[in-house]
């Protein structure tokens, strides 16, 4: 395995058959999506580019918290409450940690 991203995804797929909550962080934006790996489809997504989030003019940490709560509400409304958190190539701190804790506070289990 080459890098952290490969290790994280390999371990999460090996241990769990849950749907994967994948996070991508660019220099300017955050993207989160719930992926069903067995069918290869995206079930729900949220990002800092959504009009409701973009218009609020918040700090990055506040945006991460808002996205975490938003994606958790979307996932729970679909009847899914258990997911595998895929942080990708990012360490679990900063914006990634804020997003994950906000999703957990809304009732998502991972």
NUKE-538374 format. One record per residue: z, x, y of N, C-alpha, C in turn; residue number from 1; residue in one letter. Coordinates in Angstrom, 1 decimal. Layout:
% NUKE-538374
<node n_Z="Z" n_X="X" n_Y="Y" ca_Z="Z" ca_X="X" ca_Y="Y" c_Z="Z" c_X="X" c_Y="Y" nr="NUM" rest="a"/>
...
% end
This chain:
% NUKE-538374
<node n_Z="0.0" n_X="0.8" n_Y="-1.2" ca_Z="0.0" ca_X="0.0" ca_Y="0.0" c_Z="0.0" c_X="0.9" c_Y="1.2" nr="1" rest="x"/>
<node n_Z="-0.7" n_X="0.5" n_Y="2.2" ca_Z="-1.0" ca_X="1.3" ca_Y="3.4" c_Z="0.1" c_X="1.2" c_Y="4.4" nr="2" rest="x"/>
<node n_Z="0.5" n_X="0.1" n_Y="4.8" ca_Z="1.4" ca_X="0.0" ca_Y="6.0" c_Z="2.4" c_X="-1.2" c_Y="5.8" nr="3" rest="x"/>
<node n_Z="3.2" n_X="-1.4" n_Y="6.8" ca_Z="4.3" ca_X="-2.3" ca_Y="6.8" c_Z="3.7" c_X="-3.7" c_Y="6.6" nr="4" rest="x"/>
<node n_Z="2.6" n_X="-4.1" n_Y="7.2" ca_Z="2.0" ca_X="-5.4" ca_Y="7.0" c_Z="1.7" c_X="-5.7" c_Y="5.5" nr="5" rest="x"/>
<node n_Z="1.2" n_X="-4.8" n_Y="4.9" ca_Z="0.9" ca_X="-5.0" ca_Y="3.4" c_Z="2.1" c_X="-5.1" c_Y="2.6" nr="6" rest="x"/>
<node n_Z="3.1" n_X="-4.3" n_Y="2.9" ca_Z="4.4" ca_X="-4.4" ca_Y="2.2" c_Z="5.1" c_X="-5.7" c_Y="2.4" nr="7" rest="x"/>
<node n_Z="5.1" n_X="-6.2" n_Y="3.6" ca_Z="5.8" ca_X="-7.5" ca_Y="3.9" c_Z="5.1" c_X="-8.6" c_Y="3.2" nr="8" rest="x"/>
<node n_Z="3.8" n_X="-8.7" n_Y="3.3" ca_Z="3.0" ca_X="-9.8" ca_Y="2.7" c_Z="3.1" c_X="-9.7" c_Y="1.2" nr="9" rest="x"/>
<node n_Z="3.0" n_X="-8.6" n_Y="0.6" ca_Z="3.1" ca_X="-8.4" ca_Y="-0.9" c_Z="4.5" c_X="-8.9" c_Y="-1.4" nr="10" rest="x"/>
<node n_Z="5.5" n_X="-8.5" n_Y="-0.7" ca_Z="6.9" ca_X="-8.9" ca_Y="-1.1" c_Z="7.1" c_X="-10.4" c_Y="-1.0" nr="11" rest="x"/>
<node n_Z="6.6" n_X="-11.0" n_Y="0.1" ca_Z="6.8" ca_X="-12.4" ca_Y="0.4" c_Z="6.0" c_X="-13.3" c_Y="-0.6" nr="12" rest="x"/>
<node n_Z="4.8" n_X="-12.8" n_Y="-1.0" ca_Z="4.0" ca_X="-13.6" ca_Y="-1.9" c_Z="4.5" c_X="-13.4" c_Y="-3.3" nr="13" rest="x"/>
<node n_Z="5.1" n_X="-12.2" n_Y="-3.7" ca_Z="5.6" ca_X="-12.0" ca_Y="-5.0" c_Z="6.9" c_X="-12.8" c_Y="-5.3" nr="14" rest="x"/>
<node n_Z="7.7" n_X="-12.9" n_Y="-4.3" ca_Z="9.0" ca_X="-13.5" ca_Y="-4.4" c_Z="8.9" c_X="-15.0" c_Y="-4.3" nr="15" rest="x"/>
<node n_Z="8.1" n_X="-15.5" n_Y="-3.4" ca_Z="8.1" ca_X="-16.9" ca_Y="-3.1" c_Z="6.7" c_X="-17.6" c_Y="-3.2" nr="16" rest="x"/>
<node n_Z="6.7" n_X="-18.8" n_Y="-3.6" ca_Z="5.5" ca_X="-19.6" ca_Y="-3.7" c_Z="5.5" c_X="-20.6" c_Y="-2.5" nr="17" rest="x"/>
<node n_Z="6.3" n_X="-20.4" n_Y="-1.5" ca_Z="6.4" ca_X="-21.2" ca_Y="-0.3" c_Z="5.1" c_X="-21.0" c_Y="0.6" nr="18" rest="x"/>
<node n_Z="4.9" n_X="-21.9" n_Y="1.5" ca_Z="3.9" ca_X="-21.7" ca_Y="2.5" c_Z="4.4" c_X="-20.6" c_Y="3.5" nr="19" rest="x"/>
<node n_Z="3.4" n_X="-19.9" n_Y="4.0" ca_Z="3.7" ca_X="-18.7" ca_Y="4.8" c_Z="3.7" c_X="-19.0" c_Y="6.3" nr="20" rest="x"/>
<node n_Z="4.7" n_X="-18.6" n_Y="7.0" ca_Z="4.8" ca_X="-18.8" ca_Y="8.5" c_Z="4.4" c_X="-17.4" c_Y="9.1" nr="21" rest="x"/>
<node n_Z="3.2" n_X="-17.2" n_Y="9.5" ca_Z="2.7" ca_X="-15.9" ca_Y="10.0" c_Z="2.8" c_X="-15.8" c_Y="11.5" nr="22" rest="x"/>
<node n_Z="3.2" n_X="-14.6" n_Y="12.0" ca_Z="3.3" ca_X="-14.4" ca_Y="13.4" c_Z="2.4" c_X="-13.3" c_Y="13.8" nr="23" rest="x"/>
<node n_Z="1.7" n_X="-13.4" n_Y="14.9" ca_Z="0.9" ca_X="-12.4" ca_Y="15.6" c_Z="1.3" c_X="-12.3" c_Y="17.0" nr="24" rest="x"/>
<node n_Z="1.5" n_X="-11.0" n_Y="17.4" ca_Z="2.0" ca_X="-10.8" ca_Y="18.8" c_Z="1.0" c_X="-9.8" c_Y="19.5" nr="25" rest="x"/>
<node n_Z="0.3" n_X="-10.3" n_Y="20.5" ca_Z="-0.5" ca_X="-9.3" ca_Y="21.3" c_Z="0.2" c_X="-8.9" c_Y="22.5" nr="26" rest="x"/>
<node n_Z="-0.4" n_X="-8.1" n_Y="23.3" ca_Z="0.3" ca_X="-7.7" ca_Y="24.6" c_Z="0.6" c_X="-8.8" c_Y="25.5" nr="27" rest="x"/>
<node n_Z="-0.2" n_X="-9.9" n_Y="25.4" ca_Z="0.0" ca_X="-11.0" ca_Y="26.4" c_Z="0.4" c_X="-12.3" c_Y="25.7" nr="28" rest="x"/>
<node n_Z="0.2" n_X="-12.5" n_Y="24.5" ca_Z="0.4" ca_X="-13.8" ca_Y="23.9" c_Z="1.1" c_X="-13.7" c_Y="22.5" nr="29" rest="x"/>
<node n_Z="1.7" n_X="-14.9" n_Y="22.1" ca_Z="2.3" ca_X="-15.0" ca_Y="20.8" c_Z="1.5" c_X="-16.1" c_Y="20.0" nr="30" rest="x"/>
<node n_Z="1.3" n_X="-15.9" n_Y="18.7" ca_Z="0.6" ca_X="-16.9" ca_Y="17.9" c_Z="1.4" c_X="-17.1" c_Y="16.6" nr="31" rest="x"/>
<node n_Z="1.6" n_X="-18.3" n_Y="16.2" ca_Z="2.3" ca_X="-18.6" ca_Y="14.9" c_Z="1.5" c_X="-19.7" c_Y="14.2" nr="32" rest="x"/>
<node n_Z="1.3" n_X="-19.5" n_Y="12.9" ca_Z="0.7" ca_X="-20.5" ca_Y="12.1" c_Z="1.3" c_X="-20.6" c_Y="10.7" nr="33" rest="x"/>
<node n_Z="1.3" n_X="-21.8" n_Y="10.1" ca_Z="1.7" ca_X="-22.0" ca_Y="8.8" c_Z="0.5" c_X="-22.0" c_Y="7.9" nr="34" rest="x"/>
<node n_Z="0.5" n_X="-21.1" n_Y="6.9" ca_Z="-0.6" ca_X="-21.0" ca_Y="6.0" c_Z="-0.3" c_X="-21.3" c_Y="4.6" nr="35" rest="x"/>
<node n_Z="-1.2" n_X="-22.1" n_Y="4.0" ca_Z="-1.0" ca_X="-22.5" ca_Y="2.5" c_Z="-1.9" c_X="-21.5" c_Y="1.8" nr="36" rest="x"/>
<node n_Z="-1.4" n_X="-20.5" n_Y="1.2" ca_Z="-2.2" ca_X="-19.4" ca_Y="0.5" c_Z="-2.9" c_X="-19.9" c_Y="-0.7" nr="37" rest="x"/>
<node n_Z="-2.4" n_X="-20.9" n_Y="-1.4" ca_Z="-3.1" ca_X="-21.4" ca_Y="-2.6" c_Z="-4.4" c_X="-22.1" c_Y="-2.3" nr="38" rest="x"/>
<node n_Z="-4.5" n_X="-22.8" n_Y="-1.2" ca_Z="-5.7" ca_X="-23.4" ca_Y="-0.8" c_Z="-6.4" c_X="-22.7" c_Y="0.3" nr="39" rest="x"/>
<node n_Z="-5.8" n_X="-21.7" n_Y="1.0" ca_Z="-6.4" ca_X="-20.9" ca_Y="2.0" c_Z="-6.6" c_X="-21.7" c_Y="3.3" nr="40" rest="x"/>
<node n_Z="-5.7" n_X="-22.6" n_Y="3.7" ca_Z="-5.9" ca_X="-23.3" ca_Y="4.9" c_Z="-4.6" c_X="-23.2" c_Y="5.8" nr="41" rest="x"/>
<node n_Z="-4.9" n_X="-23.5" n_Y="7.1" ca_Z="-3.8" ca_X="-23.5" ca_Y="8.1" c_Z="-3.3" c_X="-24.9" c_Y="8.2" nr="42" rest="x"/>
<node n_Z="-2.0" n_X="-25.1" n_Y="8.0" ca_Z="-1.4" ca_X="-26.4" ca_Y="8.1" c_Z="-0.9" c_X="-26.8" c_Y="9.5" nr="43" rest="x"/>
<node n_Z="-0.4" n_X="-25.8" n_Y="10.2" ca_Z="0.1" ca_X="-26.1" ca_Y="11.6" c_Z="0.0" c_X="-24.8" c_Y="12.4" nr="44" rest="x"/>
<node n_Z="-0.1" n_X="-24.9" n_Y="13.7" ca_Z="-0.2" ca_X="-23.6" ca_Y="14.5" c_Z="0.4" c_X="-23.9" c_Y="15.9" nr="45" rest="x"/>
<node n_Z="0.8" n_X="-22.9" n_Y="16.5" ca_Z="1.3" ca_X="-23.0" ca_Y="17.9" c_Z="1.1" c_X="-21.6" c_Y="18.5" nr="46" rest="x"/>
<node n_Z="0.9" n_X="-21.6" n_Y="19.9" ca_Z="0.7" ca_X="-20.3" ca_Y="20.5" c_Z="1.1" c_X="-20.5" c_Y="22.0" nr="47" rest="x"/>
<node n_Z="1.2" n_X="-19.3" n_Y="22.7" ca_Z="1.5" ca_X="-19.3" ca_Y="24.1" c_Z="0.3" c_X="-19.8" c_Y="24.9" nr="48" rest="x"/>
<node n_Z="-0.9" n_X="-20.0" n_Y="24.3" ca_Z="-2.0" ca_X="-20.5" ca_Y="25.0" c_Z="-2.1" c_X="-22.0" c_Y="25.1" nr="49" rest="x"/>
<node n_Z="-1.2" n_X="-22.7" n_Y="24.4" ca_Z="-1.2" ca_X="-24.2" ca_Y="24.5" c_Z="-0.9" c_X="-24.6" c_Y="25.9" nr="50" rest="x"/>
<node n_Z="-1.6" n_X="-25.6" n_Y="26.4" ca_Z="-1.5" ca_X="-26.1" ca_Y="27.7" c_Z="-0.1" c_X="-26.4" c_Y="28.1" nr="51" rest="x"/>
<node n_Z="0.7" n_X="-27.1" n_Y="27.2" ca_Z="2.1" ca_X="-27.5" ca_Y="27.5" c_Z="3.0" c_X="-26.3" c_Y="27.7" nr="52" rest="x"/>
<node n_Z="2.7" n_X="-25.2" n_Y="27.1" ca_Z="3.5" ca_X="-24.0" ca_Y="27.2" c_Z="3.1" c_X="-23.1" c_Y="28.3" nr="53" rest="x"/>
<node n_Z="1.7" n_X="-23.0" n_Y="28.5" ca_Z="1.2" ca_X="-22.1" ca_Y="29.5" c_Z="1.5" c_X="-22.6" c_Y="30.9" nr="54" rest="x"/>
<node n_Z="1.5" n_X="-23.9" n_Y="31.1" ca_Z="1.8" ca_X="-24.4" ca_Y="32.5" c_Z="3.2" c_X="-24.2" c_Y="33.0" nr="55" rest="x"/>
<node n_Z="4.1" n_X="-23.9" n_Y="32.1" ca_Z="5.5" ca_X="-23.8" ca_Y="32.5" c_Z="5.9" c_X="-22.5" c_Y="33.2" nr="56" rest="x"/>
<node n_Z="5.1" n_X="-21.5" n_Y="33.1" ca_Z="5.3" ca_X="-20.2" ca_Y="33.8" c_Z="6.7" c_X="-19.6" c_Y="33.5" nr="57" rest="x"/>
<node n_Z="6.9" n_X="-19.4" n_Y="32.2" ca_Z="8.2" ca_X="-18.9" ca_Y="31.7" c_Z="8.1" c_X="-17.4" c_Y="31.4" nr="58" rest="x"/>
<node n_Z="9.3" n_X="-16.8" n_Y="31.2" ca_Z="9.4" ca_X="-15.4" ca_Y="30.7" c_Z="9.0" c_X="-15.3" c_Y="29.3" nr="59" rest="x"/>
<node n_Z="8.6" n_X="-14.1" n_Y="28.8" ca_Z="8.2" ca_X="-14.0" ca_Y="27.4" c_Z="9.2" c_X="-14.4" c_Y="26.4" nr="60" rest="x"/>
<node n_Z="10.5" n_X="-14.1" n_Y="26.6" ca_Z="11.5" ca_X="-14.5" ca_Y="25.7" c_Z="11.7" c_X="-16.0" c_Y="25.6" nr="61" rest="x"/>
<node n_Z="11.6" n_X="-16.7" n_Y="26.8" ca_Z="11.7" ca_X="-18.1" ca_Y="26.8" c_Z="10.4" c_X="-18.8" c_Y="26.1" nr="62" rest="x"/>
<node n_Z="9.3" n_X="-18.2" n_Y="26.3" ca_Z="8.1" ca_X="-18.6" ca_Y="25.6" c_Z="8.2" c_X="-18.5" c_Y="24.1" nr="63" rest="x"/>
<node n_Z="8.8" n_X="-17.4" n_Y="23.6" ca_Z="9.0" ca_X="-17.2" ca_Y="22.2" c_Z="9.9" c_X="-18.3" c_Y="21.6" nr="64" rest="x"/>
<node n_Z="11.0" n_X="-18.6" n_Y="22.3" ca_Z="11.9" ca_X="-19.6" ca_Y="21.9" c_Z="11.2" c_X="-21.0" c_Y="21.8" nr="65" rest="x"/>
<node n_Z="10.4" n_X="-21.3" n_Y="22.8" ca_Z="9.7" ca_X="-22.6" ca_Y="22.9" c_Z="8.7" c_X="-22.7" c_Y="21.8" nr="66" rest="x"/>
<node n_Z="8.0" n_X="-21.6" n_Y="21.5" ca_Z="7.0" ca_X="-21.6" ca_Y="20.4" c_Z="7.7" c_X="-21.8" c_Y="19.1" nr="67" rest="x"/>
<node n_Z="8.8" n_X="-21.2" n_Y="18.9" ca_Z="9.6" ca_X="-21.3" ca_Y="17.6" c_Z="10.0" c_X="-22.8" c_Y="17.4" nr="68" rest="x"/>
<node n_Z="10.5" n_X="-23.4" n_Y="18.5" ca_Z="11.0" ca_X="-24.8" ca_Y="18.3" c_Z="9.8" c_X="-25.7" c_Y="18.1" nr="69" rest="x"/>
<node n_Z="8.7" n_X="-25.4" n_Y="18.8" ca_Z="7.5" ca_X="-26.2" ca_Y="18.7" c_Z="6.9" c_X="-26.2" c_Y="17.3" nr="70" rest="x"/>
<node n_Z="6.8" n_X="-25.0" n_Y="16.7" ca_Z="6.2" ca_X="-24.9" ca_Y="15.4" c_Z="7.1" c_X="-25.5" c_Y="14.3" nr="71" rest="x"/>
<node n_Z="8.4" n_X="-25.4" n_Y="14.5" ca_Z="9.4" ca_X="-26.0" ca_Y="13.6" c_Z="9.2" c_X="-27.5" c_Y="13.6" nr="72" rest="x"/>
<node n_Z="9.1" n_X="-28.1" n_Y="14.8" ca_Z="8.9" ca_X="-29.6" ca_Y="14.8" c_Z="7.6" c_X="-30.0" c_Y="14.2" nr="73" rest="x"/>
<node n_Z="6.5" n_X="-29.3" n_Y="14.4" ca_Z="5.3" ca_X="-29.6" ca_Y="13.7" c_Z="5.4" c_X="-29.5" c_Y="12.2" nr="74" rest="x"/>
<node n_Z="6.0" n_X="-28.5" n_Y="11.7" ca_Z="6.1" ca_X="-28.3" ca_Y="10.3" c_Z="7.0" c_X="-29.4" c_Y="9.6" nr="75" rest="x"/>
<node n_Z="8.1" n_X="-29.6" n_Y="10.3" ca_Z="9.0" ca_X="-30.6" ca_Y="9.7" c_Z="8.4" c_X="-32.0" c_Y="9.7" nr="76" rest="x"/>
<node n_Z="7.6" n_X="-32.3" n_Y="10.7" ca_Z="6.9" ca_X="-33.6" ca_Y="10.8" c_Z="5.9" c_X="-33.8" c_Y="9.7" nr="77" rest="x"/>
<node n_Z="5.4" n_X="-32.7" n_Y="9.1" ca_Z="4.5" ca_X="-32.7" ca_Y="7.9" c_Z="5.3" c_X="-32.8" c_Y="6.6" nr="78" rest="x"/>
<node n_Z="6.7" n_X="-32.8" n_Y="6.7" ca_Z="7.5" ca_X="-33.0" ca_Y="5.5" c_Z="7.8" c_X="-31.6" c_Y="4.8" nr="79" rest="x"/>
<node n_Z="7.6" n_X="-30.5" n_Y="5.5" ca_Z="7.9" ca_X="-29.2" ca_Y="4.9" c_Z="9.1" c_X="-28.6" c_Y="5.6" nr="80" rest="x"/>
<node n_Z="10.1" n_X="-28.2" n_Y="4.9" ca_Z="11.3" ca_X="-27.6" ca_Y="5.5" c_Z="11.6" c_X="-26.2" c_Y="5.0" nr="81" rest="x"/>
<node n_Z="10.9" n_X="-25.8" n_Y="4.0" ca_Z="11.1" ca_X="-24.4" ca_Y="3.5" c_Z="9.8" c_X="-23.6" c_Y="3.6" nr="82" rest="x"/>
<node n_Z="9.9" n_X="-22.5" n_Y="4.2" ca_Z="8.7" ca_X="-21.6" ca_Y="4.4" c_Z="9.1" c_X="-20.2" c_Y="4.2" nr="83" rest="x"/>
<node n_Z="8.1" n_X="-19.3" n_Y="4.0" ca_Z="8.4" ca_X="-17.8" ca_Y="3.9" c_Z="8.0" c_X="-17.2" c_Y="5.2" nr="84" rest="x"/>
<node n_Z="8.8" n_X="-16.5" n_Y="5.9" ca_Z="8.6" ca_X="-15.9" ca_Y="7.2" c_Z="7.8" c_X="-14.6" c_Y="7.0" nr="85" rest="x"/>
<node n_Z="6.6" n_X="-14.6" n_Y="7.6" ca_Z="5.8" ca_X="-13.4" ca_Y="7.5" c_Z="5.7" c_X="-12.8" c_Y="8.9" nr="86" rest="x"/>
<node n_Z="6.5" n_X="-11.7" n_Y="9.1" ca_Z="6.5" ca_X="-11.1" ca_Y="10.4" c_Z="5.4" c_X="-10.1" c_Y="10.6" nr="87" rest="x"/>
<node n_Z="4.6" n_X="-9.9" n_Y="9.6" ca_Z="3.4" ca_X="-9.0" ca_Y="9.6" c_Z="3.8" c_X="-7.5" c_Y="9.9" nr="88" rest="x"/>
<node n_Z="3.2" n_X="-6.9" n_Y="10.8" ca_Z="3.5" ca_X="-5.5" ca_Y="11.1" c_Z="4.6" c_X="-5.2" c_Y="12.1" nr="89" rest="x"/>
<node n_Z="5.3" n_X="-6.3" n_Y="12.5" ca_Z="6.3" ca_X="-6.2" ca_Y="13.5" c_Z="7.7" c_X="-6.1" c_Y="12.9" nr="90" rest="x"/>
<node n_Z="8.5" n_X="-5.3" n_Y="13.6" ca_Z="9.9" ca_X="-5.3" ca_Y="13.2" c_Z="10.6" c_X="-6.6" c_Y="13.5" nr="91" rest="x"/>
<node n_Z="11.7" n_X="-6.9" n_Y="12.8" ca_Z="12.4" ca_X="-8.1" ca_Y="13.1" c_Z="13.4" c_X="-7.9" c_Y="14.2" nr="92" rest="x"/>
<node n_Z="12.9" n_X="-7.8" n_Y="15.5" ca_Z="13.7" ca_X="-7.8" ca_Y="16.7" c_Z="12.9" c_X="-8.3" c_Y="17.8" nr="93" rest="x"/>
<node n_Z="13.6" n_X="-8.4" n_Y="19.0" ca_Z="12.8" ca_X="-8.8" ca_Y="20.2" c_Z="12.3" c_X="-10.2" c_Y="20.1" nr="94" rest="x"/>
<node n_Z="11.0" n_X="-10.4" n_Y="20.4" ca_Z="10.3" ca_X="-11.7" ca_Y="20.5" c_Z="10.2" c_X="-12.3" c_Y="19.1" nr="95" rest="x"/>
<node n_Z="10.0" n_X="-11.5" n_Y="18.1" ca_Z="9.9" ca_X="-12.0" ca_Y="16.7" c_Z="11.2" c_X="-12.6" c_Y="16.2" nr="96" rest="x"/>
<node n_Z="12.3" n_X="-12.0" n_Y="16.5" ca_Z="13.6" ca_X="-12.5" ca_Y="16.2" c_Z="14.0" c_X="-13.7" c_Y="16.9" nr="97" rest="x"/>
<node n_Z="13.7" n_X="-13.8" n_Y="18.2" ca_Z="13.9" ca_X="-15.0" ca_Y="19.0" c_Z="13.1" c_X="-16.1" c_Y="18.5" nr="98" rest="x"/>
<node n_Z="11.9" n_X="-15.9" n_Y="18.2" ca_Z="11.0" ca_X="-17.0" ca_Y="17.6" c_Z="11.6" c_X="-17.5" c_Y="16.3" nr="99" rest="x"/>
<node n_Z="12.0" n_X="-16.6" n_Y="15.4" ca_Z="12.5" ca_X="-17.0" ca_Y="14.1" c_Z="13.8" c_X="-17.8" c_Y="14.2" nr="100" rest="x"/>
<node n_Z="14.7" n_X="-17.3" n_Y="15.1" ca_Z="16.0" ca_X="-18.0" ca_Y="15.2" c_Z="15.8" c_X="-19.4" c_Y="15.9" nr="101" rest="x"/>
<node n_Z="14.9" n_X="-19.5" n_Y="16.8" ca_Z="14.6" ca_X="-20.8" ca_Y="17.4" c_Z="14.1" c_X="-21.8" c_Y="16.3" nr="102" rest="x"/>
<node n_Z="13.2" n_X="-21.3" n_Y="15.5" ca_Z="12.7" ca_X="-22.2" ca_Y="14.4" c_Z="13.8" c_X="-22.6" c_Y="13.4" nr="103" rest="x"/>
<node n_Z="14.7" n_X="-21.6" n_Y="13.1" ca_Z="15.8" ca_X="-22.0" ca_Y="12.3" c_Z="16.7" c_X="-23.0" c_Y="12.9" nr="104" rest="x"/>
<node n_Z="16.9" n_X="-22.9" n_Y="14.2" ca_Z="17.8" ca_X="-23.8" ca_Y="14.9" c_Z="17.3" c_X="-25.2" c_Y="14.9" nr="105" rest="x"/>
<node n_Z="16.0" n_X="-25.4" n_Y="14.7" ca_Z="15.4" ca_X="-26.7" ca_Y="14.7" c_Z="15.4" c_X="-27.3" c_Y="13.3" nr="106" rest="x"/>
<node n_Z="15.9" n_X="-26.5" n_Y="12.3" ca_Z="16.0" ca_X="-27.1" ca_Y="10.9" c_Z="15.1" c_X="-26.5" c_Y="9.9" nr="107" rest="x"/>
<node n_Z="14.3" n_X="-25.5" n_Y="10.2" ca_Z="13.4" ca_X="-24.8" ca_Y="9.3" c_Z="14.2" c_X="-23.8" c_Y="8.5" nr="108" rest="x"/>
<node n_Z="13.9" n_X="-23.8" n_Y="7.2" ca_Z="14.6" ca_X="-22.8" ca_Y="6.3" c_Z="13.7" c_X="-21.7" c_Y="5.8" nr="109" rest="x"/>
<node n_Z="14.1" n_X="-20.5" n_Y="6.0" ca_Z="13.5" ca_X="-19.3" ca_Y="5.5" c_Z="14.4" c_X="-18.1" c_Y="5.4" nr="110" rest="x"/>
% end
